[in-house]
Amino acid sequence: MKQAMPVNEQQLGPNLTFYDLHPPATDMLAEVRQSLSARQPHLHPKFFYDQTGSRLFDAITATEEYYPTRTEAALLARHNGEMQQQLGDTAIIAEPGAGSCQKVRQLLECWSPERYMPLEISRDCLLDATRQLSRDFPAVQIRAVCADYCQALSLPGDSRQPGQVVFFPGSTIGNFEPDARRQFLRGLHHLAGPGGALLIGADLQKDSARLHAAYNDAQGLTAAFNLNALHHLNRELDCQFDVDNMRHLAFYNADAARIEMHLECLEDQRLQLGDTHLTLKSGTRIHTENSYKFTVEGFTRELVDAGFTPQGCWTDPDNLFSLHLARH
């Protein structure tokens, strides 16, 4: 375990405490220079998420083609009572990567936990979301933690206690490479702690045409979302991408059981990376994201390998998406 960072604690309301764990800063320019200069050029998916990117992603989740968000919401609405019966009283819900804290609202309404602990690296996003949440759920003590959850899956103070449920919804677990996923699931096991549990979403393998449509929507929102990473880098680092001569590509790699997203150069791209130049030839693809798809049996084995004991799994009638409940 890494040495704990100093914690800045602020009381922002009668039921809202904000903990700043000072997420480590990264050298953005050095990271981008290294990843674009690699044999297979790539960019970290975090560069999707500036203000425009976050707005585009919210729009993507509402498209007809993008099934995960609405399918998961329906599963939670249909089965959260059954999940609560299996868990018993839930003292704390902890949510790594909580973002706008929208999905947890169903659980807060149904389970009435004593505390909710969202972990999110974006300070402004976390503050905005939890201030509203504290007003909407005055009986829930909210302990908001500004932290990079991939580096430090731990909670401040006396927050760890029996009955803590880690909530990790969506298909985010599919964005991790297999080795990183194993390590991350072990981190979630540590975060849940003795007597705790994990409720996690996993997107399932399905017809490739359905997957292709989900990542190539007719409105072009996913394409705009992918390309927005370049707009983001142009604004922050003045990389001088000619975005009009880049193309969004998303396809299903059946051998790896994953959707791959790329940006393809339609012409040579001469980039400015600080005091150096880099040319990406026409036809070069920049790999921006993977989204692995699972089977129920395969993902259950991964949970067991991470130390969890599976308690239940819920899927929709079309087997598009799964929610897994597992004990520490």
HELIX and SHEET records of a PDB file:
HELIX    1   1 MET A   28  LEU A   36  1                                   9    
HELIX    2   2 PRO A   45  PHE A   48  5                                   4    
HELIX    3   3 GLN A   51  THR A   61  1                                  11    
HELIX    4   4 PRO A   68  LEU A   87  1                                  20    
HELIX    5   5 ARG A  105  TRP A  111  1                                   7    
HELIX    6   6 ARG A  123  ASP A  136  1                                  14    
HELIX    7   7 THR A  172  ASN A  175  5                                   4    
HELIX    8   8 PRO A  178  ALA A  192  1                                  15    
HELIX    9   9 SER A  208  ALA A  214  1                                   7    
HELIX   10  10 LEU A  221  LEU A  237  1                                  17    
HELIX   11  11 VAL A  243  ASN A  245  5                                   3    
HELIX   12  12 VAL A  296  ASP A  305  1                                  10    
SHEET    1   A 9 ASN A   8  GLY A  13  0                                        
SHEET    2   A 9 LEU A  16  ASP A  20 -1                                        
SHEET    3   A 9 GLN A 141  CYS A 146  1                                        
SHEET    4   A 9 ARG A 115  GLU A 120  1                                        
SHEET    5   A 9 ILE A  92  PRO A  96  1                                        
SHEET    6   A 9 GLN A 164  PHE A 168  1                                        
SHEET    7   A 9 ALA A 197  ASP A 203  1                                        
SHEET    8   A 9 PHE A 321  ARG A 327 -1                                        
SHEET    9   A 9 THR A 309  THR A 315 -1                                        
SHEET    1   B 3 MET A 246  ASN A 253  0                                        
SHEET    2   B 3 ARG A 258  CYS A 265 -1                                        
SHEET    3   B 3 ARG A 285  TYR A 292 -1                                        
SHEET    1   C 2 GLN A 269  LEU A 273  0                                        
SHEET    2   C 2 THR A 276  LEU A 280 -1                                        
END                                                                             
